[in-house]
Amino acid sequence: MMKKALLLLSGALLINFSVQAAGNIEAGKSKSAKCVACHGMNGKVSIPTYPHLAGQNEVYLDYSMHAYKNGERTGNMASIMNAYVQKLSDQDIADLAAYYASLGTKE
């Protein structure tokens, strides 16, 4: 019974995130200037401790930025990310997620 409940909850969350992650690629590109310092031009880093964003799954990126914003992610870089995403709206986050996800399809 518990497994069934978890599966239903997981499915609902995935549906919710797929609805939220309806961003605009061009708007995301224009909003990505602050991301370049750590995540590099076009989402490809030169510093090995930072993740590449180019080609990441759009829903994952949207979820991750919301998790940082809501304080649900902790660790050595969480405070930095939290500071960057605090002023972003849900649409800003969706746009950035769409932009970085799209970079993997253009290569």
Secondary structure by P-SEA (a helix, b strand, c coil): caaaaaaaaaaaaaaaaaaaccccaaaaaaaccccccccccccccccccccccccccaaaaaaaaaaaaaccccccaaaaaaaaaccccaaaaaaaaaaaaaccccc
